[in-house]
Amino acid sequence: MKKLNEILGTEFPFIQGGMANIATGEFAAACSNAGALGMIATGGWDGDRLRQEIRRAKELTDKPFGVNLMLMSPYADDIARIILEEGVQVVTTGAGNPGKYISAWKDAGIKVLPVVAASVLAKRLVSLGVDAVIAEGTESGGHVGEMTTMALVPQVIDAVDVPVVAAGGIADGRQAAAAFALGACGIQVGTCLLASRECPIHDNYKQAVLKAKDTDTVVTGRSVGGPVRVLKNKMAREYLALEKRGATLEELEHVTLGGLRRAVLEGDTEHGSVMSGQVAGMLHEIKPVRQIFEELYSGGKAVLEATGREWL
Ligand SMILES: Cc1cc2nc3c(=O)[nH]c(=O)nc-3n(C[C@H](O)[C@H](O)[C@H](O)COP(=O)(O)O)c2cc1C
C-alpha cells in the first residue's frame, strides 16, 4: 500500500487538517511549504471567499495543497463547483457524506479523501471511487464521532481496500508511530497546529490551548446530533447545562451563534467556541509549523526504529 506522501506528492505523510475559520489560504500554504499537505478549510465561507483564499495559496506556494469542504455548509454546492473551476488537486470532506460530488471531482482528476468516523461510511465512499479515507477518532478537536482513533483506524483498514489516514489524538512522534503501527498510510493533525507561529488565531486562543490539561476538553451538542469538542469554558458549561435541561435547538444555537469567530478573531476564550482536541494537554510552546512536522516525523521514525524493545 502506498504511503500518503507518495499519494499526495508531499515531503511528509502528513495532512494539515482543515480547520473552519482558521485554515486560510495563507496558513495552508505555510503548511505545504513546511512539507505537509496544507488544506484550506471552507467552514461557512461562500464561494467568493474560497476563490480568494485559493488564489492567495497559489501565490504563496508551488507545493500541492487542498480544500476541505464542510458538508453542512449552505454553500456546499457552490464550493464543490469552485474546487473544480480553480483546479484544486486534493479535497477532503468533513461532517457528512460527500457522495453526490465524488464522480465530478474524480473525472477532473482530483484526489478525494473524505473524513469518516465509522467503517460503514468508509465502505460506502470507497465504492464510489475515493482515493483514500481519513479515519478520525473522537479525541479530535471540532466535529467528532464516537469512536476512538485506536479502535476506529484498524477497523476501517480492515473494511476497505484503499489507504487509510489516521486522525485524532496525534501530536508527537509516539502517537504518529502508533498510527503507522495500526496500518495507517499517514496522519492528519489539527490541534497541535493551533500552537504554531503561523496559525492565524488570536493569541488568547493559543494561550488557552497551551494552558489546557489532558481533561480540559468536553463534547457539546451530542443531544442534538452535532457533537463538537471544545475547551471547557463558560460557553461550553452553559451549553451543557442547557442540553441537560432538554433545551430546544434554537436555545442551544443562540449560545453558540458566532462562537468560533468570537474565539478565533476576538480572542474571547470564555464566551467563544475554543475548538480543540484532547492532545491540547501535550502542547507547551508555540513552534513554527516546519518544526512541528519535523518533530512528528523524526520522533515517529525513532519510535518505529526502536522495535528491538522487549515485548514482555
Ligand atoms: C479548531 C479546529 C477546527 C476544525 N475544523 C474542521 C473543519 O472545518 N472541517 C473538518 O473536516 N475538520 C475540522 N477539524 C478536524 C481536523 O481537520 C483534524 O481532523 C483533527 O483536528 C485531528 O485531530 P487532532 O485535533 O487531535 O489533531 C477541526 C479541528 C480543530 C482543532
PDBQT file of the ligand as one rigid body, heavy atoms in Angstrom, charges set to zero:
ROOT
HETATM    1  C1  LIG A 401     -10.123  24.179  15.694  1.00  0.00    +0.000 C 
HETATM    2  C2  LIG A 401     -10.476  23.020  14.813  1.00  0.00    +0.000 A 
HETATM    3  C3  LIG A 401     -11.352  23.201  13.741  1.00  0.00    +0.000 A 
HETATM    4  C4  LIG A 401     -11.658  22.133  12.884  1.00  0.00    +0.000 A 
HETATM    5  N1  LIG A 401     -12.476  22.348  11.794  1.00  0.00    +0.000 NA
HETATM    6  C5  LIG A 401     -12.654  21.345  10.895  1.00  0.00    +0.000 A 
HETATM    7  C6  LIG A 401     -13.344  21.592   9.668  1.00  0.00    +0.000 A 
HETATM    8  O1  LIG A 401     -13.770  22.719   9.380  1.00  0.00    +0.000 OA
HETATM    9  N2  LIG A 401     -13.502  20.552   8.801  1.00  0.00    +0.000 N 
HETATM   10  C7  LIG A 401     -13.010  19.288   9.079  1.00  0.00    +0.000 A 
HETATM   11  O2  LIG A 401     -13.187  18.384   8.251  1.00  0.00    +0.000 OA
HETATM   12  N3  LIG A 401     -12.339  19.038  10.221  1.00  0.00    +0.000 NA
HETATM   13  C8  LIG A 401     -12.134  20.040  11.109  1.00  0.00    +0.000 A 
HETATM   14  N4  LIG A 401     -11.365  19.798  12.239  1.00  0.00    +0.000 N 
HETATM   15  C9  LIG A 401     -10.706  18.475  12.410  1.00  0.00    +0.000 C 
HETATM   16  C10 LIG A 401      -9.263  18.499  11.845  1.00  0.00    +0.000 C 
HETATM   17  O3  LIG A 401      -9.264  18.676  10.461  1.00  0.00    +0.000 OA
HETATM   18  C11 LIG A 401      -8.481  17.226  12.185  1.00  0.00    +0.000 C 
HETATM   19  O4  LIG A 401      -9.058  16.087  11.591  1.00  0.00    +0.000 OA
HETATM   20  C12 LIG A 401      -8.395  16.989  13.691  1.00  0.00    +0.000 C 
HETATM   21  O5  LIG A 401      -8.027  18.200  14.326  1.00  0.00    +0.000 OA
HETATM   22  C13 LIG A 401      -7.379  15.904  14.025  1.00  0.00    +0.000 C 
HETATM   23  O6  LIG A 401      -7.370  15.612  15.380  1.00  0.00    +0.000 OA
HETATM   24  P1  LIG A 401      -6.479  16.436  16.474  1.00  0.00    +0.000 P 
HETATM   25  O7  LIG A 401      -7.254  17.672  16.750  1.00  0.00    +0.000 OA
HETATM   26  O8  LIG A 401      -6.432  15.525  17.641  1.00  0.00    +0.000 OA
HETATM   27  O9  LIG A 401      -5.138  16.699  15.849  1.00  0.00    +0.000 OA
HETATM   28  C14 LIG A 401     -11.080  20.862  13.129  1.00  0.00    +0.000 A 
HETATM   29  C15 LIG A 401     -10.211  20.686  14.212  1.00  0.00    +0.000 A 
HETATM   30  C16 LIG A 401      -9.899  21.745  15.043  1.00  0.00    +0.000 A 
HETATM   31  C17 LIG A 401      -8.926  21.530  16.185  1.00  0.00    +0.000 C 
ENDROOT
TORSDOF 0
